[in-house]
Amino acid sequence: MRIALLLALVPAVAFAEPLTLPEALQRALTRRPRLAAAAIDTRAALEDVRRARAPFLPRLNLDAVATVGPCESHGALQHQGLVASPYTRNFGLSATLAYTVWDFGRTLHAYRASRRHAAVVGARAEEERAAILLEVETAFHGCLARSGAVRVLEAAAEERRLTLRHAQALAAARLRPELEASLAALRVEEAEVEAVRARHQVAECLVLLASAMGDEKPARKLRAPTDPVAAPERQDVLVERAEGRRPELRALRAEEAEAQEKLLVARSGHYPIFRVYASGGIARWNNALTDDSYFSAGAGLQLPLFAGYAVEADEQRARLERLRARARTHEERLRIRGEVAAACERLLGALELLRRYRTQVESAAALARGAREKYRAGLVPLLEVQAAEVARTSAELQALAAESEARLAQDRLRYARGE
């Protein structure tokens, strides 16, 4: 009975475990429909590569025909090989092997273009993956910051309740006016209202986090990362790393290479195509002058002379596509360089503010303790105590926001350099 009870409690305990950032990222990778759609696009692109490789192999067809009437009428059936002969009567059965011996690069460059397109699709899928991970990280750190704000505001409300009790005791002893106790009660209500607002903001942020992860139910608790935020490396090193890793740049470079292959495909339209075929089978002939031959073979050379400038138009279009891809690559490279530089500066600024706010928190806490002690001794008015409490709460909230901003800046820098 005890074992059954423990087993029944295991899911509840597991659900109550705080959610960590790596777990949230892993959930997003396995549950977001956008990533599933990107994976399907990648598989479809790989199938296109497989299809583009098919012309390298010979084509083998099995044809059978049975007709009643004039022998030429079976041409509407679009058979190939021996049974397509106009001399076949009533029935025929043949196998046909056809192969394009040389097409001056049409098949080769089309195959390479499909591979480049698959690389583009794969890079776009990685871009989706990185964007979703950044979305989860942003929501996660926002939830942590708001949860910390709830703790700070609840602690501030508790301190103000303590101040309220002191003010009420002093007012009862007629050492302080009743107005101070009323003001202290008003400050308590303000802190409680702010705590309620912060709790609702946490609930809203948890819903957004669940949506970013692809979950239907939001998590109950989050576990903050314990690793410190590190200062960034040199900016030139990060920029060089980003140019080699960012999926956006890899996708645009692959698009440029795909446009180059399509240009070569269009250019090969000026050159001939050489094909061969062989066909053999059984056929009944209606012409007595025709030998009983059950095999046919042939070779053909197709030389394009004039196609109404269609080949030239395709070639010019492919050349323009290549120029556009090259311009977009250069534009994206400039944007990424600026993004990396901005992320570095944002992280450095967040770390500097975090250090200053932590020092300010210590000073504000000491000031609040001193003001409270002096108020007990009747040396300072209540307004100074309340001002010190407000300063301490504000400093703690700003320190929490700075820590959240520093971690988010670190994640954005990691995203900017393509990691």
Secondary structure, 3 states (H helix, E strand, C coil): CHHHHHHHHHHHHHHHCCECHHHHHHHHHHHCHHHHHHHHHHHHHHHHHHHHHHHHCCEEEEEEEECCCCHHHHHHHCCCHHHHCCCEEEEEEEEEEEEEEECCCHHHHHHHHHHHHHHHHHHHHHHHHHHHHHHHHHHHHHHHHHHHHHHHHHHHHHHHHHHHHHHHHHHHCCCCCHHHHHHHHHHHHHHHHHHHHHHHHHHHHHHHHHHHHCCCCCCCCECCCCCCCCCCCCHHHHHHHHHHHCHHHHHHHHHHHHHHHHHHHHHHHHCCEEEEEEEEEEEEECCCCCCCCCEEEEEEEECCCCCCCHHHHHHHHHHHHHHHHHHHHHHHHHHHHHHHHHHHHHHHHHHHHHHHHHHHHHHHHHHHHHHHHHHHCCCCCHHHHHHHHHHHHHHHHHHHHHHHHHHHHHHHHHHHCCC
